[in-house]
């Protein structure tokens, strides 16, 4: 698109935003968030196609004004926790949807590498999962109960242990983003390769469906929020790698704060995944339709919360101010 056409389409909107941001009157925090997201989208486009233009500098200044006002505005709510999870976070997360896609693609790539590596050498599974786990699983398969590992521990102990461990893994995945995102990449790689190896190993043993219908009862949410934690780590890293017009330290603080919000959003999902693994996954006798229903419902919940709800809230607010 030619620059003159881009300006013509958006000029009135930018001038309205500029007037709002320059005024001393209070602006609704949701409106500020949407203004900021809209301006950063326009700025990204202008930076790509008109990097040396005065328009890019103008949009950068407008986005900066919105950014500064967001963090000066205190949000109030009758129920802060409910508002955070059902409104504030999803609206904020809309701007980071590309980070989620990037994290997902990284995970998918390394899961494929784990799968392929195991096809080339089945002993790769022993190297990744350990001899003890592989031998135990082979013994369970011989006994006709390949998923017996999920039935050994007490339900409550398993629920608590798994939930705490998964939250720790997610926190490490997020915090390692401080190393320019390389630490986050490592944790995603390790978990993804393990998953790909794990699934091919069961395929090779002829119990692939049994593994899928059992493991993904809890794994759909568990793996999804590990990917979300990866996005949080990359968000924090972006503050160091791409500070824009802000100082690197200022950008890092803001992105680290947003990354932490992303992490907070995952906690209820880890609790749900831990509950499934502790109390539900062990029931391998459940009918296939019920297992599939749980898996599909879990996937829909994740997609709705991290993709559909942020988009819905953003466009609802966008229409309100435009």
C-alpha positions in Angstrom: 0.0 0.0 0.0 1.3 3.4 -0.9 2.1 5.7 2.1 -0.4 8.3 1.0 -3.2 5.8 0.9 -2.2 4.4 4.3 -2.3 7.9 5.7 -5.6 8.7 4.1 -7.3 5.6 5.6 -6.1 6.3 9.1 -5.5 10.0 9.5 -8.7 10.8 11.2 -8.3 8.0 13.7 -4.7 9.0 14.5 -5.7 12.6 15.1 -8.5 11.5 17.4 -6.1 9.3 19.3 -3.6 12.2 19.6 -6.3 14.5 20.9 -7.4 11.9 23.5 -3.8 11.1 24.6 -2.8 14.8 24.8 -5.8 15.7 27.0 -5.6 15.7 30.7 -9.0 14.0 31.1 -9.1 10.5 32.4 -9.3 7.8 29.7 -10.8 4.4 30.4 -8.0 1.8 30.9 -9.6 -0.6 28.3 -9.8 2.2 25.8 -6.1 3.0 26.4 -5.1 -0.6 25.9 -7.0 -0.9 22.6 -5.6 2.5 21.4 -2.1 1.3 22.2 -2.6 -2.1 20.4 -4.0 -0.4 17.4 -1.2 2.2 17.2 1.5 -0.5 17.6 -0.1 -2.5 14.7 0.0 0.6 12.5 3.5 1.4 13.7 4.7 -2.1 12.8 3.2 -1.7 9.3 4.8 1.7 8.8 8.2 0.5 10.2 8.2 -2.3 7.6 7.1 -0.3 4.5 8.1 3.3 5.3 11.0 3.0 7.8 12.5 6.4 7.0 9.2 8.3 6.8 8.2 11.0 9.3 4.9 9.0 9.6 6.8 6.2 11.3 8.3 8.7 13.8 4.9 10.2 14.4 3.2 6.8 15.1 6.1 5.9 17.3 5.5 9.0 19.4 1.8 8.3 19.6 2.3 4.7 20.7 4.8 6.0 23.3 2.2 8.4 24.7 -0.4 5.6 24.9 2.1 3.3 26.6 3.0 5.8 29.2 -0.6 6.6 30.1 -1.4 2.9 30.4 1.1 2.4 33.2 -0.1 5.5 34.9 -3.7 4.4 35.0 -4.8 2.3 37.9 -7.5 -0.1 37.2 -10.3 -0.6 39.7 -12.7 -3.5 40.0 -15.1 -5.0 42.4 -13.4 -8.4 41.9 -9.8 -7.8 40.7 -9.0 -11.5 40.3 -12.0 -12.3 38.2 -11.5 -9.1 36.1 -7.8 -10.0 35.5 -8.6 -13.5 34.2 -11.7 -12.8 32.3 -11.0 -9.3 30.9 -7.8 -7.5 31.6 -5.4 -10.3 30.8 -7.1 -11.5 27.6 -7.3 -7.9 26.3 -3.6 -7.4 27.1 -2.6 -10.7 25.5 -4.1 -9.8 22.1 -0.9 -7.9 21.3 1.2 -11.0 21.9 -0.6 -13.5 19.7 2.4 -13.7 17.4 4.6 -14.7 20.3 2.2 -17.6 21.0 2.3 -18.7 17.4 6.1 -18.5 17.4 6.3 -20.6 20.6 3.9 -23.2 19.1 5.9 -23.5 15.9 9.1 -24.0 17.9 7.5 -26.7 20.0 6.0 -28.4 16.9 9.4 -28.4 15.2 11.2 -30.0 18.1 8.4 -32.5 18.7 8.8 -33.6 15.0 12.6 -33.9 15.6 12.0 -36.1 18.6 9.6 -38.3 16.5 12.0 -38.5 13.5 15.0 -39.2 15.7 13.2 -42.2 17.3 12.2 -43.5 13.9 15.9 -43.7 13.0 17.0 -45.3 16.2 14.5 -46.7 18.8 17.3 -46.5 21.5 16.9 -42.7 21.2 13.8 -43.2 23.5 16.0 -44.7 26.2 18.4 -41.7 25.9 15.5 -39.2 26.2 13.1 -41.0 28.7 15.6 -43.2 30.6 16.1 -46.9 30.7 14.0 -47.3 33.9 10.9 -45.7 32.3 11.2 -47.5 29.0 11.7 -50.9 30.7 8.7 -50.3 33.1 6.5 -49.3 30.1 7.5 -52.4 28.1 6.7 -54.5 31.1 3.3 -52.8 31.4 2.6 -53.4 27.7 3.3 -57.1 28.1 0.9 -57.2 31.0 -1.8 -55.6 28.8 -1.9 -52.3 30.7 0.4 -49.8 28.9 -0.8 -46.8 30.9 -0.4 -48.5 34.3 2.1 -45.9 35.4 -0.8 -43.5 36.0 -2.5 -45.8 38.5 0.3 -46.4 41.0 0.4 -43.2 43.0 -2.3 -41.9 45.4 -4.7 -39.6 43.6 -4.2 -36.6 45.8 -0.4 -37.0 46.0 -0.2 -37.3 42.2 -2.4 -34.3 41.7 -0.3 -32.1 44.0 3.0 -33.4 42.8 2.2 -33.1 39.1 0.6 -29.6 39.5 3.6 -28.2 41.4 6.1 -29.8 39.1 4.3 -28.5 36.0 4.2 -24.9 37.4 7.9 -25.1 38.2 8.7 -26.2 34.6 6.6 -23.4 33.2 8.3 -20.8 35.5 11.7 -22.0 34.4 10.6 -21.8 30.8 9.5 -18.2 31.4 12.4 -17.0 33.5 15.0 -18.4 31.2 13.8 -15.8 28.7 16.1 -13.4 30.4 19.0 -15.1 28.5 17.9 -13.5 25.2 15.2 -16.2 24.8 17.7 -19.0 24.5 16.9 -20.5 27.8 13.2 -20.5 26.9 14.1 -22.1 23.6 16.0 -24.9 25.4 13.1 -25.7 27.8 10.6 -25.8 24.9 13.0 -28.0 22.9 13.5 -30.4 25.8 9.8 -30.9 26.4 8.9 -31.1 22.7 11.6 -33.7 21.9 10.4 -35.8 24.8 6.8 -35.6 23.6 7.7 -36.6 20.0 9.9 -39.4 21.2 7.2 -40.6 23.7 4.5 -40.8 21.1 6.5 -42.6 18.5 7.7 -45.1 21.1 4.1 -46.1 21.8 3.3 -46.2 18.1 6.2 -48.6 17.6 4.9 -50.8 20.4 1.4 -51.0 18.8 -0.4 -49.1 21.5 -0.5 -45.6 19.9 -4.3 -45.1 20.3 -4.2 -46.2 23.9 -1.4 -43.7 24.6 -3.2 -40.8 22.8 -6.6 -41.3 24.4 -5.0 -41.6 27.9 -2.2 -39.1 27.9 -3.9 -36.3 26.1 -6.7 -36.2 28.7 -4.4 -34.2 30.8 -1.7 -33.5 28.2 -3.9 -31.2 26.0 -4.0 -28.5 28.7 -0.6 -29.3 30.2 1.3 -29.1 26.9 -0.7 -26.1 25.7 0.2 -24.0 28.8 3.9 -25.0 28.5 3.7 -23.4 25.0 2.0 -20.4 26.6 4.9 -20.2 29.1 7.3 -20.3 26.2 5.5 -17.3 24.7 5.9 -15.5 28.1 9.6 -16.1 28.0 9.9 -14.8 24.5 7.9 -11.7 25.4 10.4 -10.9 28.2 13.3 -11.5 25.9 11.8 -9.1 23.3 12.2 -6.3 25.9 16.0 -6.9 25.7 16.3 -7.6 22.0 13.8 -5.1 20.6 13.4 -2.2 23.0 12.2 0.2 20.3 12.5 3.8 21.3 12.6 3.0 25.0 15.8 2.4 27.1 16.6 -1.3 27.1 16.0 -1.5 30.9 12.6 0.2 30.7 11.5 -2.0 27.9 12.7 -5.1 29.7 10.8 -4.2 32.9 7.6 -3.7 30.9 7.9 -6.9 28.9 8.9 -8.9 32.0 5.8 -7.6 33.7 3.6 -8.6 30.8 5.3 -12.0 30.6 4.6 -12.5 34.3 0.9 -11.7 33.7 1.0 -14.4 31.0 2.4 -16.8 33.5 -0.3 -16.0 36.1 -2.9 -16.8 33.5 -1.6 -20.4 33.2 -2.0 -21.3 36.9 -5.7 -22.3 36.8 -5.0 -24.4 33.7 -2.1 -26.3 35.4 -4.5 -27.0 38.3 -7.0 -28.4 35.9 -4.4 -30.5 34.1 -3.0 -31.8 37.5 -6.6 -32.7 38.5 -7.1 -34.7 35.3 -3.7 -36.5 35.6 -4.3 -37.3 39.3 -7.9 -38.3 39.2 -9.1 -39.0 35.7 -6.2 -40.2 33.5 -5.9 -43.4 35.6 -9.3 -44.6 34.5 -8.2 -46.2 31.3 -11.4 -48.3 31.2 -13.5 -45.2 30.4 -15.1 -45.4 26.9 -13.4 -43.8 24.0 -16.1 -41.2 23.4 -15.7 -39.8 27.0 -11.9 -39.6 26.6 -12.2 -37.8 23.2 -14.9 -35.5 24.7 -12.5 -34.4 27.5 -9.6 -33.9 25.0 -11.7 -31.9 22.6 -13.3 -29.8 25.4 -9.8 -29.0 26.8 -8.5 -28.0 23.4 -11.5 -25.7 22.9 -11.0 -24.1 26.3 -7.4 -23.3 25.5 -8.1 -21.9 22.1 -11.0 -19.9 23.3 -9.1 -18.3 26.2 -5.8 -17.5 24.4 -7.1 -16.9 20.9 -10.8 -16.2 20.5 -11.5 -14.3 23.7 -8.6 -11.8 23.3 -9.7 -11.1 19.7 -13.4 -10.7 20.8 -12.6 -8.3 23.6 -10.2 -6.3 21.4 -12.7 -5.7 18.6 -15.5 -5.0 21.0 -13.5 -2.2 22.6 -12.1 -1.1 19.2 -15.7 -0.6 17.9 -16.6 1.3 21.0 -13.8 3.9 20.6 -14.1 4.2 16.8 
